[in-house]
Amino acid sequence: MSEEAPRTDGGRDRHGDDGYFAALAARLGYDPDDPGHLREAFTHKSFSNEQTDSPPYNERLEFLGDAVLGMVVADALMRRHPDLPEGELSRLRASLVNARSLAEVAAALELGAALKLGRGEQRSGGRKKGSLLADAYEAMIGALYIDQGLEAARRRILEDFEARLTQSVPRLDDRDFKTRVQEIVQRQSGRTPSYVVVSLAGPDHERTFEVELRVGEAVMGRGSGRSKKRAERAAAKQVYLAMTGAEDSDGPPDADPE
């Protein structure tokens, strides 16, 4: 689909035709019950303000689509990362559902060409503006939800975000690994992990501690460090990475003081 402004036939905007939006819906993978919903999703307020009949514009559908998109992505993240706590899931969702990523998805679908814009927005390159593309994508999801229901909207979202969801491995920040592991272990087993010093090596001024992280009698991981705290954090980090598949980071391993 071209990114050029829509052509007119006999002075009539082709984007006003239900046939145009029915064809767009077909390209998006569904047969609309009412193409008018999709037309509204791509009608910007600037276009509506220039029309004598003030047709409905996409802000209400954008509001609805934002909620549907957030729910579908949250559900997908919970299924793919069953051990992540709420804070990590929220951070992952925010990294996936934001204006930049939505604009990228909309651009990949070439949705800019479908936008019904006022003359000023058209002249200023509105069809390629990230904010307008992001809003149009959310509104499109809202229109799809109204027209076809939740499962159709879910299929569209998951298709559009599959690559991003597959790559949504949580990155570690400076939060305490011991706290993270404790949350997961308590949620899974109701127990609290313990840390046991199993060896000391070196002279007093250069000692190396080796610590085991245990849940009950089971040894979950080991870590070593120049202090007991560092060894515990190293053990917790090892266990956390193994439990969640999270990426290691180059930053400080946690926020515990020495």
C-alpha positions as CSV (number, residue, x, y, z in Angstrom):
1,M,0.0,0.0,0.0
2,S,1.4,3.4,-0.9
3,E,2.2,6.0,1.7
4,E,1.0,8.8,-0.5
5,A,-2.1,10.8,0.3
6,P,-5.3,9.2,-0.8
7,R,-6.5,10.0,-4.3
8,T,-9.9,11.3,-5.0
9,D,-12.4,10.3,-7.7
10,G,-14.6,13.1,-9.0
11,G,-13.7,15.2,-5.9
12,R,-14.8,12.3,-3.5
13,D,-12.3,11.0,-1.0
14,R,-11.8,7.3,-1.7
15,H,-11.1,6.8,2.0
16,G,-14.8,7.6,2.6
17,D,-15.9,4.4,0.8
18,D,-16.7,1.4,2.9
19,G,-15.2,-0.7,0.1
20,Y,-11.8,0.8,0.8
21,F,-11.9,-0.1,4.4
22,A,-13.3,-3.5,3.7
23,A,-10.3,-4.2,1.5
24,L,-8.0,-2.9,4.2
25,A,-9.7,-5.3,6.7
26,A,-9.1,-8.1,4.3
27,R,-5.5,-7.3,4.1
28,L,-5.4,-7.3,7.9
29,G,-7.0,-10.8,7.9
30,Y,-10.7,-10.4,8.6
31,D,-14.0,-9.8,6.9
32,P,-15.7,-6.8,8.7
33,D,-19.3,-6.8,9.7
34,D,-19.2,-3.0,9.5
35,P,-16.3,-1.3,7.7
36,G,-17.4,1.9,9.3
37,H,-15.6,1.0,12.5
38,L,-12.3,0.7,10.6
39,R,-13.1,4.0,8.8
40,E,-13.5,5.7,12.2
41,A,-10.3,4.2,13.5
42,F,-8.3,5.9,10.7
43,T,-10.2,9.3,10.9
44,H,-8.1,11.8,12.7
45,K,-9.6,14.7,14.6
46,S,-8.1,17.2,12.1
47,F,-10.1,15.6,9.3
48,S,-13.3,15.6,11.2
49,N,-13.0,19.2,12.2
50,E,-12.8,20.2,8.5
51,Q,-16.0,18.4,7.5
52,T,-19.5,20.0,7.7
53,D,-21.0,16.8,9.2
54,S,-18.1,16.3,11.7
55,P,-17.7,12.5,11.3
56,P,-16.6,10.5,14.4
57,Y,-12.8,10.4,14.8
58,N,-10.6,7.8,16.3
59,E,-9.9,8.9,19.9
60,R,-12.6,6.7,21.5
61,L,-11.5,3.7,19.6
62,E,-7.9,4.5,20.5
63,F,-8.9,4.4,24.2
64,L,-10.6,1.0,23.8
65,G,-7.8,-0.4,21.7
66,D,-5.2,0.6,24.3
67,A,-7.0,-1.4,26.9
68,V,-7.4,-4.5,24.7
69,L,-3.8,-4.3,23.6
70,G,-2.5,-4.0,27.2
71,M,-4.6,-7.0,28.3
72,V,-3.6,-9.2,25.5
73,V,0.1,-8.5,25.9
74,A,-0.1,-8.9,29.7
75,D,-1.8,-12.3,29.2
76,A,0.9,-13.4,26.7
77,L,3.7,-12.3,29.0
78,M,2.2,-14.1,32.0
79,R,2.0,-17.3,30.0
80,R,5.5,-17.0,28.6
81,H,7.1,-16.0,31.9
82,P,5.2,-17.9,34.7
83,D,7.9,-17.2,37.3
84,L,8.3,-13.5,36.9
85,P,6.9,-11.2,39.6
86,E,4.5,-8.4,38.9
87,G,7.1,-5.7,38.7
88,E,9.1,-7.5,36.0
89,L,6.0,-8.2,34.0
90,S,5.0,-4.5,34.2
91,R,8.4,-3.5,32.9
92,L,8.3,-6.0,30.1
93,R,4.9,-4.8,29.0
94,A,6.0,-1.2,29.1
95,S,8.9,-2.1,26.9
96,L,6.6,-3.7,24.4
97,V,3.5,-1.5,24.4
98,N,4.7,2.1,23.9
99,A,4.4,4.8,21.3
100,R,7.6,3.9,19.5
101,S,6.8,0.2,19.2
102,L,3.2,0.8,18.2
103,A,4.4,3.3,15.5
104,E,6.8,0.7,14.2
105,V,4.1,-2.0,14.0
106,A,1.8,0.5,12.2
107,A,4.5,1.4,9.7
108,A,5.2,-2.2,9.0
109,L,1.5,-2.7,8.2
110,E,1.6,0.5,6.1
111,L,-1.3,2.0,8.0
112,G,-0.2,5.6,7.3
113,A,-1.8,5.5,3.9
114,A,-5.2,4.8,5.4
115,L,-5.2,7.8,7.6
116,K,-7.9,10.5,7.0
117,L,-6.2,13.7,7.9
118,G,-6.9,17.4,7.7
119,R,-5.1,19.5,5.2
120,G,-2.6,20.8,7.7
121,E,-1.7,17.3,9.0
122,Q,-1.3,16.0,5.4
123,R,1.1,18.9,4.5
124,S,3.2,18.3,7.6
125,G,3.7,14.6,6.8
126,G,1.2,13.3,9.2
127,R,1.1,9.9,7.6
128,K,4.6,9.2,8.8
129,K,4.3,10.8,12.3
130,G,5.0,8.2,15.0
131,S,2.3,9.6,17.3
132,L,-0.4,9.4,14.7
133,L,0.6,5.9,13.6
134,A,0.6,4.7,17.2
135,D,-2.8,6.1,17.8
136,A,-4.2,4.7,14.6
137,Y,-2.9,1.2,15.5
138,E,-4.6,1.3,18.9
139,A,-7.8,2.6,17.3
140,M,-7.6,-0.2,14.7
141,I,-7.4,-2.8,17.5
142,G,-10.4,-1.1,19.1
143,A,-12.4,-1.3,15.9
144,L,-11.5,-4.9,15.4
145,Y,-12.6,-5.8,18.9
146,I,-16.0,-4.1,18.4
147,D,-16.5,-5.7,15.0
148,Q,-15.1,-9.2,15.5
149,G,-14.6,-9.7,19.3
150,L,-11.7,-10.3,21.6
151,E,-10.3,-13.4,20.0
152,A,-9.9,-11.8,16.6
153,A,-8.2,-8.8,18.2
154,R,-6.0,-11.2,20.1
155,R,-4.9,-13.0,16.9
156,R,-4.1,-9.7,15.2
157,I,-2.0,-8.4,18.2
158,L,-0.1,-11.6,18.7
159,E,0.7,-11.8,15.0
160,D,2.0,-8.2,15.1
161,F,4.0,-8.6,18.3
162,E,5.2,-12.2,18.0
163,A,8.8,-11.3,17.3
164,R,8.8,-8.8,20.2
165,L,7.2,-11.2,22.6
166,T,9.7,-13.9,21.7
167,Q,12.5,-11.5,22.4
168,S,11.0,-10.3,25.7
169,V,13.6,-11.7,28.0
170,P,13.7,-9.7,31.2
171,R,16.9,-7.7,31.8
172,L,18.2,-7.3,35.3
173,D,18.5,-4.0,37.0
174,D,20.0,-3.2,40.4
175,R,17.3,-4.8,42.4
176,D,18.4,-7.4,45.0
177,F,18.7,-10.8,43.5
178,K,18.1,-12.4,46.9
179,T,14.7,-10.6,47.1
180,R,13.9,-11.8,43.6
181,V,14.7,-15.4,44.4
182,Q,12.9,-15.3,47.7
183,E,9.7,-14.1,45.9
184,I,9.8,-16.9,43.4
185,V,10.7,-19.7,45.9
186,Q,8.0,-18.6,48.3
187,R,5.4,-18.4,45.5
188,Q,6.3,-21.8,44.2
189,S,6.9,-23.7,47.4
190,G,5.9,-21.5,50.4
191,R,9.4,-21.9,51.7
192,T,12.1,-19.3,52.4
193,P,15.6,-19.9,50.9
194,S,18.6,-20.1,53.2
195,Y,22.3,-19.3,52.6
196,V,24.9,-21.6,54.2
197,V,28.7,-20.9,54.1
198,V,30.3,-24.1,53.0
199,S,33.9,-23.1,52.8
200,L,36.4,-20.3,53.5
201,A,39.7,-20.0,51.7
202,G,42.7,-17.6,51.9
203,P,44.3,-15.5,54.6
204,D,42.1,-13.2,56.8
205,H,42.7,-10.1,54.6
206,E,41.9,-12.0,51.4
207,R,39.3,-14.5,52.3
208,T,37.0,-16.1,49.7
209,F,33.6,-17.3,50.9
210,E,31.7,-20.0,49.2
211,V,27.9,-20.1,49.9
212,E,25.1,-22.5,49.0
213,L,21.6,-21.3,48.4
214,R,19.3,-24.0,49.8
215,V,15.5,-24.6,49.8
216,G,15.0,-27.1,52.5
217,E,17.7,-29.7,52.0
218,A,18.0,-29.0,48.3
219,V,21.0,-27.1,47.0
220,M,19.7,-24.7,44.4
221,G,23.0,-22.9,43.6
222,R,26.4,-21.8,44.7
223,G,28.3,-18.5,44.8
224,S,31.6,-17.2,45.9
225,G,32.9,-13.8,46.9
226,R,35.3,-11.8,49.0
227,S,32.6,-11.4,51.7
228,K,29.6,-13.4,52.8
229,K,27.2,-10.9,51.3
230,R,28.9,-11.0,48.0
231,A,28.9,-14.8,48.0
232,E,25.2,-14.9,48.8
233,R,24.4,-12.4,46.1
234,A,26.4,-14.5,43.6
235,A,24.5,-17.6,44.6
236,A,21.2,-15.8,44.3
237,K,22.1,-14.4,40.9
238,Q,23.0,-17.9,39.6
239,V,19.6,-19.3,40.8
240,Y,17.6,-16.3,39.5
241,L,19.1,-16.6,36.0
242,A,18.4,-20.4,36.0
243,M,14.9,-19.9,37.2
244,T,13.8,-17.1,34.8
245,G,16.1,-17.3,31.8
246,A,16.8,-13.6,32.3
247,E,19.7,-11.9,30.6
248,D,22.7,-11.0,32.7
249,S,23.6,-7.4,32.9
250,D,26.8,-5.5,33.0
251,G,25.6,-3.3,35.9
252,P,25.9,-3.9,39.6
253,P,24.4,-7.2,40.6
254,D,22.2,-5.8,43.3
255,A,21.6,-3.0,45.8
256,D,22.8,-4.7,49.0
257,P,25.4,-2.7,50.9
258,E,28.6,-4.3,52.0
